[in-house]
Amino acid sequence: MTLKIAHLGPPGTYSEQAALSYLTWLNNHQEITNLKSFELCPYPTISQSLQAVAKSEAAIAVVPVENSIEGSVNMTLDTLWQLDNLKIHLALILPIQHTLISFAKSLDSIKNVYSHPQALAQCQGWISQLLPNVKVTPSNSTTEALQRLEQETTTAAISSSRAAQLYNLPILASGINDYPENCTRFWVVRSEENNISACTHTSLAFSAPANVPGALVKALQVFAHLGINLSRIESRPTKRSLGEYLFYLDIEADVNAQIMISALEELQNYTEVLKIFGSYSVVTISES
Ligand SMILES: O=C(O)C(=O)Cc1ccccc1
């Protein structure tokens, strides 16, 4: 059986790189995979990659969730909340080294720079120092604008050296992210429950029952009282009215651990809608 893996495209994105790292990881865990074959399926947006799994067009999606410089990838958080029955199976942390790709002879002749908003933000210091007068345009992914470069020789794109190699494009500058230790966390998402035991993390999101003093504190105290550590908290607008938020938590415990079963039962008392995105382990990928 061939399993389709949805990721942000066109080919050569960091999300595709994360999907390939996931396949390598699976290969080293053959007992889990039963020797299935896989097909990489690029989608125009992160949201569409997740929708592909929700609609059973693909079995798996690999999506970016958080970057060490720029923080959360809102499209991933928002789409996970909107779609029901998606479960995180694994987190992958990948090092990210951006390159400037262009047919321009030098930085002086560049007039336009394109990339995914996350990549532009991760390189904003470098851009303002070395390309202070360029027009910066966000694109759906780091590889979307690469097809422009051959015709538009005063245009550059921020992407990976792997993408430059894939499309045989010239690299004008390397390692242009503002912080050298730049890395991004990706989630591997499927439509069925993760039945791997002893996961290290659980992610969930909730809306509070009323916008009153202490609403968030009460929910968080559930974990504090049980000695359960949180590794991230993020808020996103509910989009229903200004000033109303959803709260996303990453928790350092397995959803099936007795202590988490108790915590989640108690948490129901302090939440309006509670969505558990799943339990998973975290794999750190070293420089390839
Ligand atoms: O556009 C890509 O290549 C992506 O996969 C999104 C992204 C952009 C920048 C850093 C990590 C992921």
The ligand as a MOL file (V3000), in Angstrom:
LIG
                    3D

  0  0  0     0  0            999 V3000
M  V30 BEGIN CTAB
M  V30 COUNTS 12 12 0 0 0
M  V30 BEGIN ATOM
M  V30 1 O 8.2110 27.4130 2.9100 0
M  V30 2 C 8.7650 26.3980 3.3780 0
M  V30 3 O 9.8070 25.8950 2.9080 0
M  V30 4 C 8.1890 25.7850 4.5660 0
M  V30 5 O 8.2140 24.5930 4.7140 0
M  V30 6 C 7.6870 26.7280 5.6300 0
M  V30 7 C 8.8690 27.1670 6.4170 0
M  V30 8 C 9.4750 28.3770 6.1380 0
M  V30 9 C 10.5950 28.7580 6.8750 0
M  V30 10 C 11.1000 27.9180 7.8540 0
M  V30 11 C 10.4910 26.7050 8.1110 0
M  V30 12 C 9.3620 26.3200 7.3970 0
M  V30 END ATOM
M  V30 BEGIN BOND
M  V30 1 2 1 2
M  V30 2 1 2 3
M  V30 3 1 2 4
M  V30 4 2 4 5
M  V30 5 1 4 6
M  V30 6 1 6 7
M  V30 7 1 7 8
M  V30 8 2 7 12
M  V30 9 2 8 9
M  V30 10 1 9 10
M  V30 11 2 10 11
M  V30 12 1 11 12
M  V30 END BOND
M  V30 END CTAB
M  END
